[in-house]
Amino acid sequence: MFKPIPVAIGLRYLRAKRRNGFISFISLASILGIALGVTALITTLAVMSGFQREIRDRMLQMAAHATVSGYGEPLQDWPRAVDEARKDPRVAGAAPYIETEALLRGARNQPAIVRGVLPAEEGKVSVLGDKLVAGKLDSLQAGKFNIVLGKELALWLGVGIGDSVIVTTDFQTTPMGAIPQLKRFTVSGIFEAGYNEYDAHLAVVNLEDAQRLLRMSEGVTGVRLKLHDMDLAWDVARELSERLRGPYRVSDWSSENANMFRALKMEKTIMAILLSLLIAMGAFNLVSSQVMLVTDKQADIAIMRTLGLTPRGVMQVFMVQGTLIGVIGTVLGVVGGILLTLNLEHILGAIERLFNVQLLPEDVYYITGLPTDMQTSDVIIIAAVALLMAFFATLYPAWRASRTPPAEALRYE
Protein backbone atom coordinates (compact mmCIF):
# COMPACT_ATOMS: atom_id res chain seq x y z
CA MET A 1 0.00 0.00 0.00
CA PHE A 2 2.78 2.44 0.88
CA LYS A 3 5.12 1.45 -1.96
CA PRO A 4 5.67 3.76 -4.96
CA ILE A 5 3.36 2.83 -7.82
CA PRO A 6 6.10 1.52 -10.21
CA VAL A 7 7.50 -0.69 -7.45
CA ALA A 8 4.05 -2.02 -6.53
CA ILE A 9 3.20 -2.83 -10.15
CA GLY A 10 6.59 -4.44 -10.74
CA LEU A 11 6.12 -6.67 -7.69
CA ARG A 12 2.63 -7.59 -8.88
CA TYR A 13 3.97 -8.59 -12.31
CA LEU A 14 6.55 -10.79 -10.60
CA ARG A 15 3.88 -12.66 -8.61
CA ALA A 16 1.16 -12.75 -11.27
CA LYS A 17 0.50 -15.80 -13.45
CA ARG A 18 1.48 -15.22 -17.04
CA ARG A 19 -0.92 -15.78 -19.90
CA ASN A 20 2.06 -16.95 -21.95
CA GLY A 21 3.68 -19.86 -20.12
CA PHE A 22 6.80 -19.62 -22.26
CA ILE A 23 7.60 -16.21 -20.74
CA SER A 24 7.43 -17.73 -17.25
CA PHE A 25 9.72 -20.53 -18.37
CA ILE A 26 12.29 -18.06 -19.74
CA SER A 27 12.12 -16.06 -16.50
CA LEU A 28 12.73 -19.24 -14.49
CA ALA A 29 15.63 -20.13 -16.79
CA SER A 30 17.09 -16.67 -16.15
CA ILE A 31 16.93 -17.18 -12.39
CA LEU A 32 18.48 -20.63 -12.62
CA GLY A 33 21.16 -19.44 -15.04
CA ILE A 34 22.26 -16.60 -12.75
CA ALA A 35 22.11 -18.88 -9.69
CA LEU A 36 24.16 -21.59 -11.42
CA GLY A 37 26.78 -19.08 -12.59
CA VAL A 38 27.14 -17.52 -9.13
CA THR A 39 27.37 -20.97 -7.48
CA ALA A 40 30.03 -22.20 -9.91
CA LEU A 41 32.05 -19.01 -9.59
CA ILE A 42 32.03 -18.97 -5.78
CA THR A 43 33.01 -22.64 -5.54
CA THR A 44 35.74 -22.45 -8.20
CA LEU A 45 37.39 -19.38 -6.70
CA ALA A 46 37.22 -20.95 -3.23
CA VAL A 47 39.01 -24.06 -4.52
CA MET A 48 41.66 -22.00 -6.33
CA SER A 49 42.21 -19.87 -3.21
CA GLY A 50 42.48 -23.09 -1.19
CA PHE A 51 45.18 -24.49 -3.46
CA GLN A 52 47.01 -21.16 -3.37
CA ARG A 53 46.91 -21.13 0.44
CA GLU A 54 48.06 -24.76 0.56
CA ILE A 55 51.04 -24.05 -1.70
CA ARG A 56 51.98 -20.94 0.27
CA ASP A 57 51.73 -22.68 3.64
CA ARG A 58 53.81 -25.65 2.53
CA MET A 59 56.40 -23.38 0.99
CA LEU A 60 56.69 -21.22 4.11
CA GLN A 61 57.09 -24.27 6.35
CA MET A 62 60.64 -24.58 5.04
CA ALA A 63 61.33 -21.01 3.90
CA ALA A 64 61.79 -17.87 5.95
CA HIS A 65 59.27 -15.05 5.93
CA ALA A 66 62.14 -12.64 5.33
CA THR A 67 65.94 -12.66 5.01
CA VAL A 68 68.67 -10.08 5.59
CA SER A 69 71.86 -11.12 3.81
CA GLY A 70 75.26 -9.67 3.03
CA TYR A 71 75.58 -7.56 -0.09
CA GLY A 72 78.14 -9.27 -2.34
CA GLU A 73 80.02 -10.80 0.59
CA PRO A 74 79.35 -13.00 3.63
CA LEU A 75 77.61 -11.48 6.64
CA GLN A 76 80.25 -11.49 9.41
CA ASP A 77 78.38 -9.74 12.22
CA TRP A 78 75.44 -12.16 12.18
CA PRO A 79 75.19 -12.67 16.00
CA ARG A 80 74.40 -8.97 16.36
CA ALA A 81 71.86 -9.17 13.54
CA VAL A 82 70.13 -12.12 15.27
CA ASP A 83 70.05 -10.24 18.60
CA GLU A 84 68.62 -7.11 16.95
CA ALA A 85 65.95 -9.14 15.19
CA ARG A 86 64.83 -10.88 18.39
CA LYS A 87 64.34 -7.50 20.08
CA ASP A 88 61.53 -6.75 17.61
CA PRO A 89 58.18 -7.97 19.05
CA ARG A 90 56.96 -8.71 15.53
CA VAL A 91 59.70 -11.34 15.06
CA ALA A 92 58.88 -14.87 16.23
CA GLY A 93 62.35 -16.29 15.52
CA ALA A 94 65.69 -15.56 13.85
CA ALA A 95 68.56 -17.84 12.82
CA PRO A 96 71.67 -17.62 10.60
CA TYR A 97 71.99 -19.64 7.42
CA ILE A 98 74.31 -20.39 4.52
CA GLU A 99 72.91 -21.23 1.10
CA THR A 100 74.70 -22.22 -2.08
CA GLU A 101 74.17 -24.22 -5.24
CA ALA A 102 76.01 -27.52 -5.48
CA LEU A 103 76.17 -30.76 -7.42
CA LEU A 104 75.36 -33.85 -5.36
CA ARG A 105 76.63 -37.24 -6.46
CA GLY A 106 75.36 -40.58 -5.27
CA ALA A 107 74.33 -43.35 -7.66
CA ARG A 108 73.40 -40.46 -9.96
CA ASN A 109 74.20 -36.75 -10.10
CA GLN A 110 71.70 -34.03 -9.21
CA PRO A 111 72.08 -30.25 -8.72
CA ALA A 112 70.56 -28.97 -5.49
CA ILE A 113 70.55 -26.15 -2.97
CA VAL A 114 72.75 -26.85 0.05
CA ARG A 115 71.65 -24.96 3.14
CA GLY A 116 73.76 -24.65 6.28
CA VAL A 117 71.81 -24.26 9.52
CA LEU A 118 72.23 -24.45 13.28
CA PRO A 119 70.09 -27.47 14.31
CA ALA A 120 69.31 -25.96 17.72
CA GLU A 121 68.04 -22.72 16.14
CA GLU A 122 66.35 -24.09 13.00
CA GLY A 123 63.09 -24.82 14.80
CA LYS A 124 62.61 -21.08 15.37
CA VAL A 125 62.32 -20.32 11.63
CA SER A 126 61.07 -23.57 10.02
CA VAL A 127 59.48 -26.94 10.75
CA LEU A 128 62.29 -28.98 9.20
CA GLY A 129 62.64 -31.11 12.35
CA ASP A 130 58.96 -32.10 12.18
CA LYS A 131 59.19 -33.12 8.53
CA LEU A 132 61.90 -35.76 8.92
CA VAL A 133 60.70 -39.24 7.94
CA ALA A 134 64.04 -40.84 8.77
CA GLY A 135 66.85 -39.78 11.07
CA LYS A 136 66.99 -36.72 13.33
CA LEU A 137 67.94 -33.10 12.82
CA ASP A 138 70.27 -33.30 15.84
CA SER A 139 72.50 -35.59 13.78
CA LEU A 140 73.83 -32.49 11.99
CA GLN A 141 76.71 -32.02 14.41
CA ALA A 142 79.62 -29.76 13.57
CA GLY A 143 82.63 -31.61 12.18
CA LYS A 144 80.80 -34.86 11.38
CA PHE A 145 79.77 -33.69 7.91
CA ASN A 146 76.33 -35.24 7.98
CA ILE A 147 73.63 -34.19 5.52
CA VAL A 148 69.81 -34.30 5.48
CA LEU A 149 68.17 -34.74 2.06
CA GLY A 150 64.70 -34.20 0.66
CA LYS A 151 62.85 -37.44 -0.02
CA GLU A 152 62.70 -37.02 -3.81
CA LEU A 153 66.35 -35.93 -3.92
CA ALA A 154 67.44 -39.00 -1.95
CA LEU A 155 65.43 -41.28 -4.26
CA TRP A 156 67.01 -39.73 -7.34
CA LEU A 157 70.52 -40.00 -5.90
CA GLY A 158 69.80 -43.59 -4.87
CA VAL A 159 70.97 -43.13 -1.29
CA GLY A 160 69.59 -43.79 2.17
CA ILE A 161 70.55 -43.37 5.81
CA GLY A 162 74.27 -44.08 6.27
CA ASP A 163 75.19 -43.74 2.58
CA SER A 164 77.72 -41.22 1.31
CA VAL A 165 77.06 -38.24 -0.94
CA ILE A 166 79.76 -36.22 -2.68
CA VAL A 167 79.02 -32.49 -2.60
CA THR A 168 80.72 -30.41 -5.30
CA THR A 169 80.59 -26.65 -4.96
CA ASP A 170 82.71 -24.01 -6.71
CA PHE A 171 86.00 -24.46 -8.53
CA GLN A 172 89.22 -23.41 -6.82
CA THR A 173 92.06 -21.93 -8.85
CA THR A 174 95.42 -23.66 -8.26
CA PRO A 175 98.78 -23.73 -10.10
CA MET A 176 97.52 -26.94 -11.69
CA GLY A 177 94.34 -25.27 -12.92
CA ALA A 178 90.74 -25.11 -11.72
CA ILE A 179 89.94 -27.89 -9.26
CA PRO A 180 86.40 -28.47 -7.97
CA GLN A 181 85.86 -28.36 -4.22
CA LEU A 182 84.65 -31.80 -3.15
CA LYS A 183 83.49 -33.05 0.21
CA ARG A 184 82.02 -36.38 1.25
CA PHE A 185 78.93 -36.17 3.47
CA THR A 186 77.03 -38.97 5.20
CA VAL A 187 73.25 -39.08 4.88
CA SER A 188 71.83 -38.87 8.41
CA GLY A 189 68.23 -37.86 7.70
CA ILE A 190 65.51 -37.61 5.05
CA PHE A 191 62.63 -35.13 5.15
CA GLU A 192 59.36 -34.80 3.24
CA ALA A 193 57.96 -31.26 3.14
CA GLY A 194 55.15 -32.04 0.70
CA TYR A 195 56.45 -29.33 -1.63
CA ASN A 196 58.42 -30.57 -4.63
CA GLU A 197 60.78 -27.58 -4.76
CA TYR A 198 62.22 -28.64 -1.38
CA ASP A 199 61.77 -32.40 -1.54
CA ALA A 200 63.67 -32.66 -4.82
CA HIS A 201 66.19 -29.81 -4.60
CA LEU A 202 67.18 -29.13 -0.98
CA ALA A 203 69.94 -30.58 1.18
CA VAL A 204 70.67 -29.39 4.73
CA VAL A 205 74.02 -29.51 6.56
CA ASN A 206 75.46 -28.04 9.75
CA LEU A 207 76.34 -24.33 9.55
CA GLU A 208 79.98 -24.85 10.55
CA ASP A 209 80.39 -27.67 8.01
CA ALA A 210 79.02 -25.34 5.32
CA GLN A 211 81.48 -22.64 6.39
CA ARG A 212 84.39 -25.06 6.02
CA LEU A 213 83.09 -26.33 2.69
CA LEU A 214 82.81 -22.83 1.25
CA ARG A 215 85.80 -21.36 3.13
CA MET A 216 83.67 -18.58 4.62
CA SER A 217 85.50 -18.38 7.96
CA GLU A 218 82.91 -17.13 10.51
CA GLY A 219 80.65 -15.52 7.90
CA VAL A 220 77.18 -16.63 6.80
CA THR A 221 74.93 -15.87 3.87
CA GLY A 222 72.45 -14.02 6.07
CA VAL A 223 69.79 -14.19 8.77
CA ARG A 224 66.38 -15.78 8.30
CA LEU A 225 63.35 -14.30 10.06
CA LYS A 226 60.01 -15.79 11.05
CA LEU A 227 57.27 -13.30 11.90
CA HIS A 228 53.97 -13.44 13.74
CA ASP A 229 52.37 -11.66 10.74
CA MET A 230 54.07 -12.63 7.49
CA ASP A 231 52.48 -9.69 5.65
CA LEU A 232 54.87 -7.42 7.57
CA ALA A 233 57.93 -9.35 6.39
CA TRP A 234 59.32 -6.70 4.05
CA ASP A 235 58.92 -3.82 6.51
CA VAL A 236 60.49 -5.75 9.41
CA ALA A 237 63.48 -6.90 7.33
CA ARG A 238 64.06 -3.41 5.92
CA GLU A 239 63.96 -1.83 9.38
CA LEU A 240 66.42 -4.44 10.67
CA SER A 241 68.87 -3.67 7.85
CA GLU A 242 68.63 0.04 8.66
CA ARG A 243 69.45 -0.61 12.33
CA LEU A 244 72.48 -2.68 11.37
CA ARG A 245 73.77 0.24 9.23
CA GLY A 246 75.47 -1.59 6.44
CA PRO A 247 75.01 -2.66 2.83
CA TYR A 248 72.53 -5.51 3.12
CA ARG A 249 70.17 -7.26 0.74
CA VAL A 250 66.59 -7.58 1.97
CA SER A 251 64.01 -10.00 0.59
CA ASP A 252 60.74 -11.52 1.74
CA TRP A 253 58.66 -14.57 0.87
CA SER A 254 56.49 -12.74 -1.66
CA SER A 255 59.37 -11.23 -3.64
CA GLU A 256 61.36 -14.48 -3.71
CA ASN A 257 58.36 -16.29 -5.21
CA ALA A 258 56.84 -13.36 -7.07
CA ASN A 259 56.52 -15.16 -10.42
CA MET A 260 54.66 -18.11 -8.91
CA PHE A 261 52.21 -15.98 -6.93
CA ARG A 262 51.70 -13.69 -9.93
CA ALA A 263 50.89 -16.71 -12.10
CA LEU A 264 48.44 -18.07 -9.51
CA LYS A 265 46.72 -14.70 -9.23
CA MET A 266 46.46 -14.37 -13.02
CA GLU A 267 45.06 -17.88 -13.30
CA LYS A 268 42.42 -17.09 -10.69
CA THR A 269 41.50 -13.83 -12.45
CA ILE A 270 41.18 -15.47 -15.87
CA MET A 271 39.07 -18.28 -14.42
CA ALA A 272 36.78 -15.72 -12.78
CA ILE A 273 36.33 -13.88 -16.07
CA LEU A 274 35.55 -17.08 -17.98
CA LEU A 275 33.05 -18.33 -15.41
CA SER A 276 31.39 -14.91 -15.36
CA LEU A 277 30.11 -15.84 -18.82
CA LEU A 278 27.73 -18.27 -17.09
CA ILE A 279 26.17 -15.32 -15.24
CA ALA A 280 26.11 -13.38 -18.52
CA MET A 281 24.13 -16.19 -20.14
CA GLY A 282 21.52 -15.90 -17.41
CA ALA A 283 21.45 -12.14 -17.96
CA PHE A 284 20.85 -12.63 -21.70
CA ASN A 285 17.94 -14.93 -20.88
CA LEU A 286 16.64 -12.16 -18.65
CA VAL A 287 16.75 -9.74 -21.60
CA SER A 288 14.74 -12.20 -23.71
CA SER A 289 12.12 -12.78 -21.03
CA GLN A 290 11.73 -9.05 -20.39
CA VAL A 291 11.36 -8.24 -24.08
CA MET A 292 8.68 -10.92 -24.40
CA LEU A 293 6.98 -9.63 -21.23
CA VAL A 294 6.90 -6.09 -22.61
CA THR A 295 5.30 -7.38 -25.82
CA ASP A 296 2.76 -9.39 -23.79
CA LYS A 297 1.86 -6.38 -21.60
CA GLN A 298 1.29 -3.82 -24.38
CA ALA A 299 -2.33 -3.26 -23.36
CA ASP A 300 -1.42 -2.89 -19.67
CA ILE A 301 1.27 -0.35 -20.57
CA ALA A 302 -1.22 1.66 -22.63
CA ILE A 303 -3.77 1.68 -19.78
CA MET A 304 -1.15 2.77 -17.27
CA ARG A 305 -0.11 5.59 -19.60
CA THR A 306 -3.70 6.78 -20.03
CA LEU A 307 -4.12 6.76 -16.24
CA GLY A 308 -1.23 9.19 -15.94
CA LEU A 309 1.86 7.02 -15.46
CA THR A 310 4.84 8.71 -17.13
CA PRO A 311 7.24 6.93 -19.53
CA ARG A 312 9.79 7.04 -16.73
CA GLY A 313 7.33 5.29 -14.43
CA VAL A 314 6.68 2.59 -17.03
CA MET A 315 10.41 2.07 -17.37
CA GLN A 316 10.75 1.72 -13.59
CA VAL A 317 8.00 -0.93 -13.50
CA PHE A 318 9.92 -3.30 -15.75
CA MET A 319 13.30 -2.43 -14.21
CA VAL A 320 11.93 -3.40 -10.79
CA GLN A 321 10.51 -6.63 -12.11
CA GLY A 322 13.71 -7.62 -13.96
CA THR A 323 16.03 -6.56 -11.15
CA LEU A 324 14.08 -8.68 -8.67
CA ILE A 325 14.61 -11.71 -10.90
CA GLY A 326 18.35 -10.95 -10.77
CA VAL A 327 18.25 -10.54 -6.99
CA ILE A 328 16.47 -13.89 -6.53
CA GLY A 329 18.96 -15.66 -8.81
CA THR A 330 21.94 -14.04 -7.05
CA VAL A 331 20.68 -14.92 -3.55
CA LEU A 332 20.04 -18.52 -4.59
CA GLY A 333 23.50 -18.66 -6.18
CA VAL A 334 25.27 -17.26 -3.13
CA VAL A 335 23.50 -19.68 -0.79
CA GLY A 336 24.17 -22.58 -3.16
CA GLY A 337 27.82 -21.61 -3.61
CA ILE A 338 28.43 -21.37 0.15
CA LEU A 339 26.72 -24.70 0.85
CA LEU A 340 28.53 -26.44 -2.02
CA THR A 341 31.91 -25.09 -0.91
CA LEU A 342 31.40 -26.10 2.72
CA ASN A 343 30.42 -29.64 1.70
CA LEU A 344 32.69 -30.03 -1.31
CA GLU A 345 35.12 -32.43 0.35
CA HIS A 346 32.27 -34.73 1.43
CA ILE A 347 30.80 -34.62 -2.09
CA LEU A 348 34.21 -35.41 -3.58
CA GLY A 349 34.60 -38.37 -1.21
CA ALA A 350 31.14 -39.67 -2.14
CA ILE A 351 31.98 -39.48 -5.86
CA GLU A 352 35.27 -41.32 -5.30
CA ARG A 353 33.50 -44.09 -3.36
CA LEU A 354 30.64 -44.33 -5.85
CA PHE A 355 32.83 -44.65 -8.96
CA ASN A 356 35.83 -46.24 -7.19
CA VAL A 357 38.25 -43.60 -8.49
CA GLN A 358 40.77 -41.24 -6.87
CA LEU A 359 40.31 -37.74 -8.25
CA LEU A 360 43.27 -36.20 -6.37
CA PRO A 361 46.06 -38.81 -6.03
CA GLU A 362 48.25 -37.96 -3.04
CA ASP A 363 51.46 -38.98 -4.82
CA VAL A 364 50.73 -36.44 -7.58
CA TYR A 365 49.24 -33.46 -5.71
CA TYR A 366 50.95 -33.97 -2.29
CA ILE A 367 47.59 -33.32 -0.58
CA THR A 368 44.71 -35.31 0.82
CA GLY A 369 41.24 -33.94 0.22
CA LEU A 370 40.30 -30.77 -1.61
CA PRO A 371 41.46 -27.53 0.05
CA THR A 372 39.03 -24.61 -0.06
CA ASP A 373 39.36 -21.03 1.13
CA MET A 374 36.11 -19.11 0.67
CA GLN A 375 36.93 -15.42 1.01
CA THR A 376 34.21 -12.94 1.92
CA SER A 377 35.55 -10.37 -0.55
CA ASP A 378 35.22 -12.86 -3.43
CA VAL A 379 31.60 -13.66 -2.53
CA ILE A 380 30.72 -9.95 -2.31
CA ILE A 381 32.36 -9.15 -5.66
CA ILE A 382 30.62 -12.08 -7.39
CA ALA A 383 27.23 -11.08 -5.99
CA ALA A 384 27.79 -7.45 -7.03
CA VAL A 385 28.77 -8.47 -10.58
CA ALA A 386 25.67 -10.68 -10.89
CA LEU A 387 23.38 -7.88 -9.67
CA LEU A 388 24.96 -5.37 -12.05
CA MET A 389 24.55 -7.74 -15.01
CA ALA A 390 20.91 -8.31 -14.10
CA PHE A 391 20.33 -4.57 -13.72
CA PHE A 392 21.85 -3.69 -17.09
CA ALA A 393 19.91 -6.55 -18.71
CA THR A 394 16.65 -4.79 -17.76
CA LEU A 395 17.52 -1.40 -19.27
CA TYR A 396 16.73 -2.08 -22.93
CA PRO A 397 13.38 -3.91 -22.37
CA ALA A 398 12.30 -1.25 -19.85
CA TRP A 399 13.26 1.56 -22.25
CA ARG A 400 11.34 -0.18 -25.04
CA ALA A 401 8.28 -0.42 -22.78
CA SER A 402 8.46 3.30 -22.00
CA ARG A 403 8.42 4.10 -25.73
CA THR A 404 5.15 2.22 -26.35
CA PRO A 405 2.48 4.60 -27.81
CA PRO A 406 -0.86 4.04 -25.96
CA ALA A 407 -3.03 4.50 -29.05
CA GLU A 408 -1.14 1.92 -31.11
CA ALA A 409 -1.15 -0.57 -28.24
CA LEU A 410 -4.96 -0.30 -27.75
CA ARG A 411 -5.92 -0.23 -31.42
CA TYR A 412 -6.52 -3.99 -31.69
CA GLU A 413 -7.72 -4.59 -28.10
Sequence and secondary structure as in RCSB ss.txt:
>XXXX:A:sequence
MFKPIPVAIGLRYLRAKRRNGFISFISLASILGIALGVTALITTLAVMSGFQREIRDRMLQMAAHATVSGYGEPL
QDWPRAVDEARKDPRVAGAAPYIETEALLRGARNQPAIVRGVLPAEEGKVSVLGDKLVAGKLDSLQAGKFNIVLG
KELALWLGVGIGDSVIVTTDFQTTPMGAIPQLKRFTVSGIFEAGYNEYDAHLAVVNLEDAQRLLRMSEGVTGVRL
KLHDMDLAWDVARELSERLRGPYRVSDWSSENANMFRALKMEKTIMAILLSLLIAMGAFNLVSSQVMLVTDKQAD
IAIMRTLGLTPRGVMQVFMVQGTLIGVIGTVLGVVGGILLTLNLEHILGAIERLFNVQLLPEDVYYITGLPTDMQ
TSDVIIIAAVALLMAFFATLYPAWRASRTPPAEALRYE
>XXXX:A:secstr
  S HHHHHHHHHHHS  SSHHHHHHHHHHHHHHHHHHHHHHHHHHHHHHHHHHHHHHHHHHS SEEEEESSS B
S HHHHHHHHHHSTTEEEEEEEEEEEEEEESSSEEEEEEEEE HHHHTTT  GGGGEEEE GGG  TTT EEEEE
HHHHHHHT  TT EEEEEEEEEEETTEEEEEEEEEEEEEEE  S HHHHTTEEEEEHHHHHHHHT TT BSEEEE
EESSGGGHHHHHHHHHHHHTS EEEEEHHHHTHHHHHHHHHHHHHHHHHHHHHHHHHHHHHHHHHHHHHHHTHHH
HHHHHHTT  HHHHHHHHHHHHHHHHHHHHHHHHHHHHHHHHTHHHHHHHHHHHHT  SS HHHHS SS      
HHHHHHHHHHHHHHHHHHHHHHHHHHHT  HHHHHTT 
